[in-house]
Amino acid sequence: MIREYERKLSEKDKRILSKEIDETAFYFPRTRKSIFIKFVTLFVFVLVIYNYPKLWIIIALSLVALIMVILLISEIKDLIRIPKFLKEKFFIIETGIVKVKEISIDRYVKINSYKDEGDHFILEYKDQLIMLGGQEFEGVRKLKNRIEYIDVLDSSKKRGYHSRVDKFGKSIEPYYVFKKKLSEELFNSDLWIKLVEQEPFNGKLEDLDLYIEMDKKK
């Protein structure tokens, strides 16, 4: 059901990282411009308060200035971080390692926005079940009969720089989609205890039929 392995970066991986580098580099001059505008605006605020020291003006401009200072701090941190980030990503393209989790699927059940952690999927393959999903599956709406969870790491395998889910093969329609809040009966079941462990175990999607019928009646 699940096969894990490591490989070098493919041309697709390199293209995606290069695109991310270009997008970040585009953000860099915009950030510098934004910082400059905020500094000028704060200076103007000081002049206004100095020449018109009325209480309501001081309070209003001080509140706006406080928000601008908070944004400035964040942007300055980005300005310091971005060059190092770009250099690291260039290096990763040549030296990085891709960790792949390959998952085969016969059928699946989808759970929409489980606990605000993103969509989850209960997968079945050769009479085994496993539940996967969350933020790393963001943007995945439907599945095919093979998916790969891609994680691009540095050569020491200590830091990740990119992750995504790739789909291959034949598209599969879901056995069922849980669109509403899951029932307490499912949460308290032995089946759910096994699913949240996110490890394969013996089972079929029909094991969910009771809870699917409950969901349909909501």
C-alpha beads as a LAMMPS data file, in Angstrom:
LAMMPS data file: protein, C-alpha beads

218 atoms
217 bonds

1 atom types
1 bond types

-500.0 500.0 xlo xhi
-500.0 500.0 ylo yhi
-500.0 500.0 zlo zhi

Masses

1 110.0

Atoms # bond

1 1 1 0.000 0.000 0.000
2 1 1 2.794 2.425 0.935
3 1 1 6.317 2.483 -0.420
4 1 1 8.869 5.009 0.805
5 1 1 12.160 5.830 -0.890
6 1 1 14.598 8.649 -1.580
7 1 1 15.869 10.012 -4.895
8 1 1 17.618 12.963 -6.470
9 1 1 15.642 15.972 -7.651
10 1 1 13.869 15.440 -10.964
11 1 1 13.617 18.113 -13.645
12 1 1 10.069 18.783 -12.434
13 1 1 11.305 19.319 -8.862
14 1 1 13.978 21.727 -10.133
15 1 1 11.452 23.677 -12.238
16 1 1 9.118 24.070 -9.265
17 1 1 11.911 25.248 -6.972
18 1 1 13.189 27.650 -9.655
19 1 1 9.686 29.093 -9.995
20 1 1 9.485 29.573 -6.218
21 1 1 12.870 31.326 -6.291
22 1 1 11.671 33.677 -9.064
23 1 1 8.471 34.464 -7.160
24 1 1 10.423 35.223 -3.985
25 1 1 12.948 37.353 -5.872
26 1 1 10.037 39.338 -7.356
27 1 1 8.769 39.970 -3.828
28 1 1 12.157 41.346 -2.691
29 1 1 12.117 44.801 -4.453
30 1 1 8.429 45.252 -3.598
31 1 1 9.274 44.742 0.074
32 1 1 12.061 47.333 -0.073
33 1 1 9.672 49.813 -1.699
34 1 1 7.020 49.126 0.934
35 1 1 9.537 49.684 3.754
36 1 1 10.658 52.995 2.215
37 1 1 7.053 54.219 1.872
38 1 1 6.288 53.329 5.492
39 1 1 9.363 55.187 6.771
40 1 1 8.373 58.286 4.765
41 1 1 4.793 58.047 6.039
42 1 1 5.948 57.764 9.659
43 1 1 8.168 60.818 9.162
44 1 1 5.172 62.745 7.800
45 1 1 3.152 61.676 10.852
46 1 1 5.848 63.109 13.123
47 1 1 5.754 66.423 11.245
48 1 1 1.956 66.585 11.414
49 1 1 1.911 65.906 15.162
50 1 1 4.696 68.447 15.724
51 1 1 2.852 71.189 13.828
52 1 1 -0.690 70.255 14.920
53 1 1 -0.395 68.830 18.459
54 1 1 -4.094 68.204 18.952
55 1 1 -5.080 65.223 21.079
56 1 1 -7.352 63.558 18.530
57 1 1 -4.674 63.868 15.813
58 1 1 -2.010 62.419 18.119
59 1 1 -4.226 59.444 19.086
60 1 1 -5.346 58.680 15.511
61 1 1 -1.883 58.911 13.964
62 1 1 -0.289 57.014 16.852
63 1 1 -2.653 54.065 16.336
64 1 1 -1.943 53.997 12.600
65 1 1 1.791 54.358 13.257
66 1 1 1.740 51.433 15.691
67 1 1 0.235 49.161 13.024
68 1 1 2.784 50.395 10.489
69 1 1 5.684 49.733 12.862
70 1 1 4.483 46.152 13.417
71 1 1 4.305 45.648 9.634
72 1 1 7.711 47.274 9.232
73 1 1 9.330 44.881 11.681
74 1 1 7.875 41.915 9.797
75 1 1 9.007 43.266 6.410
76 1 1 12.516 44.065 7.647
77 1 1 12.822 40.498 8.953
78 1 1 11.758 39.248 5.504
79 1 1 14.287 41.541 3.850
80 1 1 17.055 40.017 5.967
81 1 1 15.799 36.453 5.503
82 1 1 15.091 36.467 1.744
83 1 1 18.703 36.575 0.414
84 1 1 19.679 33.636 2.636
85 1 1 16.502 31.781 1.621
86 1 1 17.243 32.267 -2.099
87 1 1 20.849 31.122 -1.685
88 1 1 19.709 27.985 0.176
89 1 1 17.136 27.111 -2.502
90 1 1 19.684 27.502 -5.293
91 1 1 21.929 25.118 -3.351
92 1 1 19.077 22.641 -2.770
93 1 1 18.439 22.367 -6.526
94 1 1 21.902 20.866 -6.925
95 1 1 22.373 18.965 -3.656
96 1 1 18.906 18.291 -2.247
97 1 1 17.235 14.944 -1.615
98 1 1 13.626 14.046 -2.370
99 1 1 11.802 11.810 0.083
100 1 1 8.872 10.091 -1.610
101 1 1 5.911 8.323 -0.017
102 1 1 4.182 6.391 -2.790
103 1 1 0.614 5.294 -1.991
104 1 1 -1.521 2.913 -4.056
105 1 1 -5.305 3.304 -3.906
106 1 1 -8.269 1.172 -4.946
107 1 1 -11.007 3.284 -3.346
108 1 1 -11.293 6.155 -0.888
109 1 1 -13.591 8.169 1.354
110 1 1 -13.089 11.916 1.656
111 1 1 -13.581 13.927 4.858
112 1 1 -14.043 17.643 4.180
113 1 1 -12.110 20.009 6.488
114 1 1 -11.702 17.656 9.418
115 1 1 -11.098 19.765 12.578
116 1 1 -10.085 22.731 10.366
117 1 1 -6.909 20.807 9.485
118 1 1 -7.751 20.443 5.815
119 1 1 -9.318 17.561 3.920
120 1 1 -8.529 13.986 4.932
121 1 1 -8.822 10.781 2.929
122 1 1 -9.502 7.241 4.124
123 1 1 -7.752 5.055 1.547
124 1 1 -8.343 1.408 0.722
125 1 1 -5.910 -0.820 -1.121
126 1 1 -6.029 -4.630 -1.204
127 1 1 -8.233 -4.865 1.906
128 1 1 -6.155 -2.413 3.917
129 1 1 -7.139 1.024 5.183
130 1 1 -5.197 4.132 6.141
131 1 1 -6.174 7.775 6.734
132 1 1 -4.000 10.560 5.349
133 1 1 -4.496 14.265 4.762
134 1 1 -4.169 17.618 6.443
135 1 1 -2.276 20.709 5.375
136 1 1 0.159 18.739 3.217
137 1 1 -2.824 17.700 1.037
138 1 1 -4.005 21.289 0.593
139 1 1 -5.567 21.783 -2.824
140 1 1 -6.128 18.045 -3.418
141 1 1 -9.793 17.577 -4.310
142 1 1 -9.918 14.119 -5.887
143 1 1 -7.458 11.238 -6.061
144 1 1 -6.074 8.898 -8.674
145 1 1 -5.078 5.292 -8.066
146 1 1 -1.522 6.290 -7.159
147 1 1 -0.330 9.356 -5.324
148 1 1 3.106 10.470 -4.240
149 1 1 3.777 12.742 -1.293
150 1 1 6.937 14.644 -2.220
151 1 1 9.183 16.260 0.381
152 1 1 12.327 18.100 -0.808
153 1 1 15.009 18.141 1.901
154 1 1 18.539 19.417 2.271
155 1 1 21.385 16.902 2.034
156 1 1 21.374 16.414 5.819
157 1 1 17.614 15.629 5.707
158 1 1 17.019 18.027 8.582
159 1 1 15.101 20.790 6.800
160 1 1 12.325 20.758 4.238
161 1 1 12.115 23.278 1.393
162 1 1 9.133 22.105 -0.617
163 1 1 6.319 19.575 -0.382
164 1 1 3.451 18.581 -2.635
165 1 1 1.182 15.696 -3.634
166 1 1 1.439 14.321 -7.187
167 1 1 -1.285 12.110 -8.661
168 1 1 -0.825 9.361 -11.275
169 1 1 -2.976 6.835 -13.099
170 1 1 -6.753 6.615 -13.289
171 1 1 -9.015 9.135 -11.573
172 1 1 -11.202 7.659 -8.834
173 1 1 -14.551 8.975 -7.657
174 1 1 -14.909 8.866 -3.853
175 1 1 -16.864 6.044 -2.254
176 1 1 -18.414 8.727 -0.062
177 1 1 -17.720 12.333 1.021
178 1 1 -18.288 13.385 4.632
179 1 1 -19.297 17.034 4.218
180 1 1 -20.676 17.595 7.713
181 1 1 -19.279 17.190 11.199
182 1 1 -18.348 13.587 11.899
183 1 1 -20.556 11.724 14.351
184 1 1 -19.543 10.999 17.935
185 1 1 -20.204 7.328 17.215
186 1 1 -17.427 7.337 14.622
187 1 1 -15.046 9.296 16.863
188 1 1 -15.575 6.808 19.689
189 1 1 -15.221 3.692 17.526
190 1 1 -12.296 1.258 17.422
191 1 1 -12.155 1.941 13.677
192 1 1 -11.418 5.624 14.247
193 1 1 -8.702 4.830 16.789
194 1 1 -6.947 2.788 14.111
195 1 1 -7.446 5.476 11.446
196 1 1 -5.901 8.322 13.451
197 1 1 -2.724 6.288 13.889
198 1 1 -2.189 6.800 10.125
199 1 1 -0.747 3.339 9.661
200 1 1 -2.197 0.632 7.344
201 1 1 -4.482 -1.979 8.930
202 1 1 -6.839 -4.673 7.662
203 1 1 -10.221 -3.321 6.634
204 1 1 -12.562 -2.194 3.871
205 1 1 -14.499 1.005 3.221
206 1 1 -17.674 -0.925 3.918
207 1 1 -16.604 -0.799 7.569
208 1 1 -17.713 2.842 7.393
209 1 1 -21.196 2.104 6.031
210 1 1 -22.898 2.477 9.432
211 1 1 -21.401 5.931 9.931
212 1 1 -22.114 6.899 6.321
213 1 1 -25.812 6.129 6.857
214 1 1 -25.754 8.246 10.014
215 1 1 -24.169 11.086 8.057
216 1 1 -26.820 10.886 5.332
217 1 1 -29.569 11.363 7.912
218 1 1 -28.147 14.636 9.246

Bonds

1 1 1 2
2 1 2 3
3 1 3 4
4 1 4 5
5 1 5 6
6 1 6 7
7 1 7 8
8 1 8 9
9 1 9 10
10 1 10 11
11 1 11 12
12 1 12 13
13 1 13 14
14 1 14 15
15 1 15 16
16 1 16 17
17 1 17 18
18 1 18 19
19 1 19 20
20 1 20 21
21 1 21 22
22 1 22 23
23 1 23 24
24 1 24 25
25 1 25 26
26 1 26 27
27 1 27 28
28 1 28 29
29 1 29 30
30 1 30 31
31 1 31 32
32 1 32 33
33 1 33 34
34 1 34 35
35 1 35 36
36 1 36 37
37 1 37 38
38 1 38 39
39 1 39 40
40 1 40 41
41 1 41 42
42 1 42 43
43 1 43 44
44 1 44 45
45 1 45 46
46 1 46 47
47 1 47 48
48 1 48 49
49 1 49 50
50 1 50 51
51 1 51 52
52 1 52 53
53 1 53 54
54 1 54 55
55 1 55 56
56 1 56 57
57 1 57 58
58 1 58 59
59 1 59 60
60 1 60 61
61 1 61 62
62 1 62 63
63 1 63 64
64 1 64 65
65 1 65 66
66 1 66 67
67 1 67 68
68 1 68 69
69 1 69 70
70 1 70 71
71 1 71 72
72 1 72 73
73 1 73 74
74 1 74 75
75 1 75 76
76 1 76 77
77 1 77 78
78 1 78 79
79 1 79 80
80 1 80 81
81 1 81 82
82 1 82 83
83 1 83 84
84 1 84 85
85 1 85 86
86 1 86 87
87 1 87 88
88 1 88 89
89 1 89 90
90 1 90 91
91 1 91 92
92 1 92 93
93 1 93 94
94 1 94 95
95 1 95 96
96 1 96 97
97 1 97 98
98 1 98 99
99 1 99 100
100 1 100 101
101 1 101 102
102 1 102 103
103 1 103 104
104 1 104 105
105 1 105 106
106 1 106 107
107 1 107 108
108 1 108 109
109 1 109 110
110 1 110 111
111 1 111 112
112 1 112 113
113 1 113 114
114 1 114 115
115 1 115 116
116 1 116 117
117 1 117 118
118 1 118 119
119 1 119 120
120 1 120 121
121 1 121 122
122 1 122 123
123 1 123 124
124 1 124 125
125 1 125 126
126 1 126 127
127 1 127 128
128 1 128 129
129 1 129 130
130 1 130 131
131 1 131 132
132 1 132 133
133 1 133 134
134 1 134 135
135 1 135 136
136 1 136 137
137 1 137 138
138 1 138 139
139 1 139 140
140 1 140 141
141 1 141 142
142 1 142 143
143 1 143 144
144 1 144 145
145 1 145 146
146 1 146 147
147 1 147 148
148 1 148 149
149 1 149 150
150 1 150 151
151 1 151 152
152 1 152 153
153 1 153 154
154 1 154 155
155 1 155 156
156 1 156 157
157 1 157 158
158 1 158 159
159 1 159 160
160 1 160 161
161 1 161 162
162 1 162 163
163 1 163 164
164 1 164 165
165 1 165 166
166 1 166 167
167 1 167 168
168 1 168 169
169 1 169 170
170 1 170 171
171 1 171 172
172 1 172 173
173 1 173 174
174 1 174 175
175 1 175 176
176 1 176 177
177 1 177 178
178 1 178 179
179 1 179 180
180 1 180 181
181 1 181 182
182 1 182 183
183 1 183 184
184 1 184 185
185 1 185 186
186 1 186 187
187 1 187 188
188 1 188 189
189 1 189 190
190 1 190 191
191 1 191 192
192 1 192 193
193 1 193 194
194 1 194 195
195 1 195 196
196 1 196 197
197 1 197 198
198 1 198 199
199 1 199 200
200 1 200 201
201 1 201 202
202 1 202 203
203 1 203 204
204 1 204 205
205 1 205 206
206 1 206 207
207 1 207 208
208 1 208 209
209 1 209 210
210 1 210 211
211 1 211 212
212 1 212 213
213 1 213 214
214 1 214 215
215 1 215 216
216 1 216 217
217 1 217 218
